[in-house]
Amino acid sequence: MVRTAFTLIELIFAIVVIAISVLSLPMMSQVTAEGIDNNLVQEAIFGSATKLNEAVTAHWDGSSIEPGMPDSFARVIETGTCESNPLATDYRQMPGHINQPLHRRCLDSNLTAPVGAVAGVTSLDNFAGASAIFMGASSAEGYKDTYTATVVVTRGVTFGSLAGNPNIKRIVSTITNADGPVAALRTYSMNIGEVDYYKRSY
């Protein structure tokens, strides 16, 4: 009569394999959870970058539009560098402007200073203090967290060799979670107005 059974060596080998598998399960689960957390952070960064891109497409200042001309192009805000003499050949221009029709111009000298946010005009200042939640916490899955991006707009910042330039705004979107700041994205916007479509190329 022939009997079939595991030998002692085969049994020990099977137990070792099972033990290794059981011990590696928590590690695999931890690696998976960390990967998901990192993906969520990346998604929050992408969301914050989108918020920055949305902000820089807005007008530099709420009063960038000519009074009574809601469909006009955004003009340069007077910060003390625009030519205010109507008899000058470069009237309503600042250094660096091209003295040609349909090129960038400063607003009329009656509007001399930036005013910030204005109702009905989407400007950078409308984004100041804005926050957005990109990931909600999940009690069921545990590894998820809440990431919030808060936008701060500052005018007159130092940019390279330009210290406290009133024609520059810095936009910073800071991503935070329950543990504190995670990342900060920064960009700048300049007070340069728009060029009429006639002079634009695509």
C-alpha positions, 0 to 999 in steps of 0.5 A: 500500500502506497501512502502520499504525504508531505515530507517534513522539509516540504511542510517547513518550506510551505510554512516559511512561504506562508509566513513571508506572505503574511508578514509582507501584507502590511508592508504592501498595504502601507506602500499602496496607501503612501502611493495614494497619499502622494497621488492626492498631494499631486492632485492638490498641486495640480488644482492649485496650479489651475487656480494660479493660471485662472488668476493670471488671466484676470485683469491686473487691477479692477480699474483696468477697463476704460470708464464707460467702455466695459468691452474695451481692452485692459489698459495700463494702470497709472503708477507714476510712470505714464506720460501725462502731458497731452502734447507729448508724442508718447502721451498715455505711454510708459517707458518701453511702450511702442508708439504705434496705434492699437498698442498698449496705452495707459489709462486716462490720467484721471484714473491715477492709482490701482484700486484693487477689486471692483464689482463686475470686473474680474481682477487679480484682487478678486482671487486674494484670500480665495481658498479651494478644497481639492480633496475631502477627508474619507473616514472609510478609507483613512488615508485621504486628507483634506488639502486647501489652496489659499491665494495671496496677492501682493502688489509692489514686490521685489522681482529680480533687481526691481525692488518694490515695483508698483507694476508687479503683483505676486500671486502665491497659492499655498497648499495646506492640510491638517499637518500644515503647509504642503507646498506653495506655488508662486507666479507674477503678473505685470501691469502691461495691459492688452494689445488690440486684436488687430495687432495680435498674432496666433 
